[in-house]
């Protein structure tokens, strides 16, 4: 199974606000399949601050679709 396993999520980050947790595996972000860290980094770079996107994570046996809103760095 491809995806990016998250070993941590910063407090008060857009991911934390969206409900993403450490141990989740990101499999889709903003409509793009995520197979590895390069996919993830590329899609993050394409996302616009303040716009809402879907992030799909696997948590145990559950597949969760959450809403994430990136912020300006």
BAFI-3210 file (N, C-alpha, C; in Angstrom, 3 decimals, decimal comma, padded with zeros to 6 digits):
// residues 73
n [1|2|3|4|5|6|7|8|9|10|11|12|13|14|15|16|17|18|19|20|21|22|23|24|25|26|27|28|29|30|31|32|33|34|35|36|37|38|39|40|41|42|43|44|45|46|47|48|49|50|51|52|53|54|55|56|57|58|59|60|61|62|63|64|65|66|67|68|69|70|71|72|73]
n.u [000,852|000,707|001,512|001,945|003,307|002,678|004,758|004,478|002,494|002,345|001,242|-001,596|-001,171|-002,178|-002,797|-003,242|-005,451|-007,261|-007,700|-005,919|-003,708|-000,731|000,716|-001,219|-001,770|-001,211|-002,993|-004,202|-004,280|-005,636|-006,882|-004,923|-003,158|-001,143|001,938|004,427|006,962|007,855|005,664|003,880|005,201|005,304|002,540|001,791|003,210|001,737|-000,679|-002,919|-002,781|-005,365|-007,374|-009,722|-009,056|-009,335|-008,118|-007,125|-006,826|-005,476|-006,333|-005,553|-007,851|-009,615|-010,709|-010,379|-011,820|-010,858|-010,999|-008,719|-007,063|-004,603|-002,104|-000,452|003,094]
n.v [-001,207|002,084|005,449|008,100|007,808|009,450|010,526|012,397|015,256|018,668|020,699|022,813|023,133|023,276|020,598|019,368|020,867|019,989|017,463|015,443|012,899|011,759|008,816|008,402|007,558|009,267|009,150|010,464|013,767|016,865|015,920|014,433|011,362|010,075|008,714|008,714|010,639|012,553|012,959|014,056|016,417|017,790|018,212|019,728|022,059|023,024|023,741|026,329|028,912|029,331|028,153|025,453|022,009|018,474|015,875|012,575|009,993|006,970|005,353|003,035|000,595|002,253|004,560|007,862|010,945|014,166|017,748|020,189|023,271|025,074|027,338|030,526|030,456]
n.w [000,000|-000,960|000,114|002,533|005,591|008,564|011,080|012,953|013,939|013,898|016,617|016,346|013,627|010,118|009,414|011,923|012,771|010,881|011,785|011,396|012,497|014,221|012,903|011,042|007,605|004,736|001,792|-000,262|-001,497|-002,016|-004,334|-005,577|-005,869|-003,297|-003,125|-002,025|-000,239|-002,052|-003,816|-001,967|-001,113|-003,553|-004,114|-001,867|-002,461|-004,597|-003,558|-002,448|-000,031|002,374|000,871|000,753|000,917|000,212|002,250|002,340|004,586|005,941|008,865|010,956|010,205|009,054|006,520|006,132|005,160|005,240|005,747|004,781|005,300|004,038|005,372|004,981|004,852]
ca.u [000,000|001,454|001,036|002,981|003,027|003,070|005,222|004,091|001,710|002,553|000,073|-002,125|-000,869|-003,385|-003,101|-003,833|-006,776|-008,097|-007,957|-004,892|-002,965|000,480|000,373|-002,089|-001,080|-001,842|-003,071|-004,694|-004,248|-006,070|-007,235|-003,768|-002,717|000,146|002,639|005,679|007,197|007,989|004,300|003,319|005,872|004,869|001,152|001,801|003,696|000,704|-001,866|-002,954|-003,172|-006,733|-008,340|-009,996|-008,754|-009,574|-006,988|-007,624|-005,840|-005,821|-006,067|-005,918|-008,605|-010,528|-010,284|-011,040|-011,671|-010,881|-010,833|-007,527|-006,896|-003,225|-001,882|000,793|004,261]
ca.v [000,000|003,332|006,520|008,700|007,632|010,628|010,150|013,454|016,377|019,833|021,322|024,024|023,184|022,981|019,157|019,120|021,486|019,132|016,210|014,465|012,496|010,959|007,429|008,365|007,436|010,118|008,447|011,391|015,156|017,819|015,200|013,702|010,189|010,266|007,431|008,874|012,004|013,460|013,319|014,890|017,711|018,434|018,666|020,838|023,236|023,477|024,174|027,758|029,256|029,807|027,341|024,173|020,810|017,196|014,997|011,234|009,262|005,676|005,291|001,640|000,035|003,291|005,528|009,102|012,100|015,354|019,024|020,889|024,605|025,508|028,739|031,094|030,186]
ca.w [000,000|-001,008|000,978|003,371|007,009|009,332|012,410|013,882|013,412|014,781|017,248|015,712|012,195|009,323|009,494|013,244|012,736|010,027|012,489|011,048|013,685|014,039|012,607|009,858|006,323|003,715|000,509|-001,289|-001,049|-003,055|-005,558|-006,107|-005,115|-002,626|-003,051|-001,288|000,250|-003,200|-004,226|-000,904|-001,177|-004,791|-003,981|-000,898|-003,169|-005,543|-002,810|-002,155|001,336|002,555|000,133|001,402|000,132|000,885|002,523|002,668|005,377|006,511|010,301|011,233|009,081|008,563|005,495|006,532|004,291|006,079|005,038|005,251|004,758|004,254|005,752|004,436|005,713]
c.u [000,875|000,821|002,199|002,559|003,544|003,511|004,912|003,302|001,894|001,242|-000,296|-001,731|-002,167|-003,775|-003,769|-005,257|-007,754|-008,438|-006,975|-004,064|-001,688|000,063|-000,598|-001,219|-001,859|-001,820|-003,576|-004,697|-004,619|-006,315|-006,101|-003,466|-001,335|000,790|003,879|005,856|007,349|006,618|003,710|003,884|005,425|003,466|001,064|002,220|002,673|-000,523|-001,762|-003,448|-004,612|-007,778|-008,511|-009,741|-009,152|-008,255|-007,580|-006,505|-006,389|-005,399|-006,532|-006,618|-009,561|-009,880|-011,078|-010,774|-011,894|-010,690|-009,640|-007,426|-005,467|-003,162|-000,587|001,929|004,904]
c.v [001,240|004,353|007,046|008,584|008,838|010,204|011,232|014,530|017,527|020,359|022,595|024,186|022,941|021,500|018,824|019,664|020,625|017,810|015,107|014,178|011,750|009,506|007,286|008,206|008,241|009,364|009,342|012,796|016,043|017,119|014,401|012,493|010,473|008,891|007,502|010,335|012,995|013,900|014,337|016,312|018,487|019,013|019,818|022,135|023,835|024,061|025,651|027,992|029,752|029,041|025,994|023,021|019,579|016,474|013,663|010,493|007,897|005,705|003,915|001,077|001,057|004,134|006,793|010,196|013,342|016,584|019,749|022,238|025,068|026,994|029,211|030,788|031,486]
c.w [000,000|-000,068|001,781|004,825|007,770|010,727|013,435|013,176|014,403|015,332|016,505|014,244|011,422|009,395|010,829|013,307|011,934|010,720|012,136|012,297|013,305|013,837|011,448|008,618|005,289|002,393|-000,623|-000,683|-002,219|-004,395|-006,181|-005,233|-004,536|-002,468|-002,173|-000,905|-000,907|-003,710|-003,254|-000,995|-002,411|-004,626|-002,982|-001,578|-004,119|-004,829|-002,455|-000,723|001,361|001,780|000,820|000,434|000,929|001,082|002,958|003,387|005,761|007,976|010,755|010,014|008,473|007,479|005,775|005,500|005,142|005,202|005,641|004,537|005,061|004,651|005,103|005,398|006,120]
res [x|x|x|x|x|x|x|x|x|x|x|x|x|x|x|x|x|x|x|x|x|x|x|x|x|x|x|x|x|x|x|x|x|x|x|x|x|x|x|x|x|x|x|x|x|x|x|x|x|x|x|x|x|x|x|x|x|x|x|x|x|x|x|x|x|x|x|x|x|x|x|x|x]
***
